[in-house]
Amino acid sequence: MTEAPFSLDAVGDRRRADALDAPPRIDLVAHIRAAGRHGHIGFALGPEMWRLNRGNGKLTPAEYYYYRLYDEKYDAAEKSRFIGKHAQHAMHAACNDPGWFAAAHDKLLFDAILRGNDLPCPKIVALYDTAGRKTAGRCVGDAAALEGYLSDPANFPVFAKPLDGMYSIGVLDMVEYDGANVRLGIDAKFSVSNVVQYISDFGRAGYLFQDRLRPHPDLVAAFGPTLSSVRVLILLGPSGPITKSAVSKIPLARNMADNFWRTGNMLAAVNLESGVLGAAVSGVGEARQAHQDHPETGVRIEGLSLPQWLPTMELCKAAARAFPGIRTQSWDVAITDQGPVLMELNFGGDLNLHQIAHGKGMLDEIYAEHLRRCGYKLKSTV
């Protein structure tokens, strides 16, 4: 089936954001058949799914198949460590002060905190906000002014993102204005009026325009020109930040960003000490595929050492201390040609990425102790 071309669809993108925030939906019939090929016929998996749904991970039947927990490589204890979306939301609520939510979710406030702590982040060159908020860059207050900004070739290249965006939905990697259209990094072209309409419709809280960052040369050679990042899970406790897990988000050139939901993008587990990658994986459930090599560049992913790994880890730990009310932190860090740059902080974050990339559940004793320390009640000893 041919993938639909990229379009500026604000309504569809809002629906996508809602879907990504909920437990995954999959073709249960197809996955039941896939489980049957592993010898699990009919309702044989029902008792196990019921037990996992009632356990600490609160996995739905769809999540059971999403992680392919019918695979013989998982024993009962390993399956019980996988955490579903419902449980993740409850765990994040217990661990994080809601008063700090905006510090992570509002990108203008997030930028101010990073800069106040002298931490590297993308430079803001413009802000579109009809409510009158200001920033050090150019401030654009209405659609007409935005059209003027996007009609000036001197303002390109630029990377735009909604102030309250998640999952990279709504981001626009804009390379140039050619006098008639805005050209995106994926080679799609749109009229300025269409881009303005999309930004106005989707970015109800406003839009940031930032410097378009370039990946480290080693990563361009390995992954292609699309900026990639590392997702790092930090647990903040009384003794300071603990780096719990890291995942490399590996994009295809045809995609605007490196998020895993974009077709063809991959994840690879990262060794925390060395920065060496495991084999990459794309897709979920029965569609999951392992990749030793990048399908576009041909470069071997498994065994690849990420550049500037130790400075990247030190940066994450330094940044974690600037957000003491968020005790479960998920950072996106881009390793650029200018060094590691903090892109985003998630208020808890999506543990699915780690569970898919590492092929194991996150609810080990380290994470369980973190939850207990934050007051979250687990049903049994992990």
Secondary structure in CASP SS format (residue, H / E / C, confidence):
PFRMAT SS
TARGET T0000
AUTHOR 0000-0000-0000
METHOD secondary structure of the structure
MODEL  1
M C 1.00
T C 1.00
E C 1.00
A C 1.00
P C 1.00
F C 1.00
S C 1.00
L C 1.00
D C 1.00
A H 1.00
V H 1.00
G H 1.00
D H 1.00
R H 1.00
R H 1.00
R H 1.00
A H 1.00
D H 1.00
A H 1.00
L H 1.00
D H 1.00
A C 1.00
P C 1.00
P C 1.00
R C 1.00
I C 1.00
D C 1.00
L H 1.00
V H 1.00
A H 1.00
H H 1.00
I H 1.00
R H 1.00
A H 1.00
A H 1.00
G H 1.00
R C 1.00
H C 1.00
G C 1.00
H C 1.00
I C 1.00
G C 1.00
F C 1.00
A C 1.00
L C 1.00
G H 1.00
P H 1.00
E H 1.00
M H 1.00
W H 1.00
R H 1.00
L H 1.00
N H 1.00
R H 1.00
G C 1.00
N C 1.00
G C 1.00
K C 1.00
L C 1.00
T C 1.00
P H 1.00
A H 1.00
E H 1.00
Y H 1.00
Y H 1.00
Y H 1.00
Y C 1.00
R C 1.00
L C 1.00
Y C 1.00
D C 1.00
E C 1.00
K C 1.00
Y C 1.00
D C 1.00
A H 1.00
A H 1.00
E H 1.00
K H 1.00
S C 1.00
R C 1.00
F C 1.00
I C 1.00
G C 1.00
K H 1.00
H H 1.00
A H 1.00
Q H 1.00
H H 1.00
A H 1.00
M H 1.00
H H 1.00
A H 1.00
A H 1.00
C H 1.00
N E 1.00
D C 1.00
P H 1.00
G H 1.00
W H 1.00
F H 1.00
A H 1.00
A H 1.00
A H 1.00
H H 1.00
D C 1.00
K H 1.00
L H 1.00
L H 1.00
F H 1.00
D H 1.00
A H 1.00
I H 1.00
L H 1.00
R H 1.00
G H 1.00
N C 1.00
D C 1.00
L C 1.00
P C 1.00
C C 1.00
P C 1.00
K C 1.00
I E 1.00
V E 1.00
A E 1.00
L E 1.00
Y E 1.00
D C 1.00
T C 1.00
A C 1.00
G C 1.00
R C 1.00
K C 1.00
T C 1.00
A C 1.00
G C 1.00
R E 1.00
C E 1.00
V E 1.00
G C 1.00
D C 1.00
A H 1.00
A H 1.00
A H 1.00
L H 1.00
E H 1.00
G H 1.00
Y H 1.00
L H 1.00
S C 1.00
D C 1.00
P H 1.00
A H 1.00
N H 1.00
F C 1.00
P C 1.00
V E 1.00
F E 1.00
A E 1.00
K E 1.00
P E 1.00
L C 1.00
D C 1.00
G C 1.00
M C 1.00
Y C 1.00
S C 1.00
I C 1.00
G C 1.00
V C 1.00
L E 1.00
D E 1.00
M E 1.00
V E 1.00
E E 1.00
Y E 1.00
D C 1.00
G C 1.00
A C 1.00
N E 1.00
V E 1.00
R E 1.00
L E 1.00
G C 1.00
I C 1.00
D C 1.00
A C 1.00
K E 1.00
F E 1.00
S E 1.00
V H 1.00
S H 1.00
N H 1.00
V H 1.00
V H 1.00
Q H 1.00
Y H 1.00
I H 1.00
S H 1.00
D H 1.00
F H 1.00
G C 1.00
R C 1.00
A C 1.00
G C 1.00
Y E 1.00
L E 1.00
F E 1.00
Q E 1.00
D C 1.00
R C 1.00
L C 1.00
R C 1.00
P E 1.00
H C 1.00
P H 1.00
D H 1.00
L H 1.00
V H 1.00
A H 1.00
A H 1.00
F H 1.00
G C 1.00
P C 1.00
T C 1.00
L C 1.00
S C 1.00
S E 1.00
V E 1.00
R E 1.00
V E 1.00
L E 1.00
I E 1.00
L E 1.00
L E 1.00
G E 1.00
P C 1.00
S C 1.00
G E 1.00
P E 1.00
I E 1.00
T E 1.00
K E 1.00
S E 1.00
A E 1.00
V E 1.00
S E 1.00
K E 1.00
I E 1.00
P C 1.00
L C 1.00
A C 1.00
R C 1.00
N C 1.00
M C 1.00
A C 1.00
D C 1.00
N C 1.00
F C 1.00
W C 1.00
R C 1.00
T C 1.00
G C 1.00
N C 1.00
M E 1.00
L E 1.00
A E 1.00
A E 1.00
V E 1.00
N C 1.00
L C 1.00
E C 1.00
S C 1.00
G C 1.00
V E 1.00
L E 1.00
G E 1.00
A E 1.00
A E 1.00
V E 1.00
S E 1.00
G C 1.00
V C 1.00
G H 1.00
E H 1.00
A H 1.00
R C 1.00
Q E 1.00
A E 1.00
H E 1.00
Q C 1.00
D E 1.00
H C 1.00
P C 1.00
E C 1.00
T C 1.00
G C 1.00
V C 1.00
R E 1.00
I C 1.00
E C 1.00
G C 1.00
L C 1.00
S E 1.00
L C 1.00
P C 1.00
Q C 1.00
W H 1.00
L H 1.00
P H 1.00
T H 1.00
M H 1.00
E H 1.00
L H 1.00
C H 1.00
K H 1.00
A H 1.00
A H 1.00
A H 1.00
R C 1.00
A C 1.00
F C 1.00
P C 1.00
G C 1.00
I E 1.00
R C 1.00
T E 1.00
Q E 1.00
S E 1.00
W E 1.00
D E 1.00
V E 1.00
A E 1.00
I E 1.00
T E 1.00
D C 1.00
Q C 1.00
G E 1.00
P E 1.00
V E 1.00
L E 1.00
M E 1.00
E E 1.00
L E 1.00
N E 1.00
F E 1.00
G C 1.00
G C 1.00
D C 1.00
L C 1.00
N H 1.00
L H 1.00
H H 1.00
Q H 1.00
I H 1.00
A H 1.00
H H 1.00
G C 1.00
K C 1.00
G C 1.00
M C 1.00
L C 1.00
D C 1.00
E H 1.00
I H 1.00
Y H 1.00
A H 1.00
E H 1.00
H H 1.00
L H 1.00
R H 1.00
R H 1.00
C C 1.00
G C 1.00
Y C 1.00
K C 1.00
L C 1.00
K C 1.00
S C 1.00
T C 1.00
V C 1.00
END
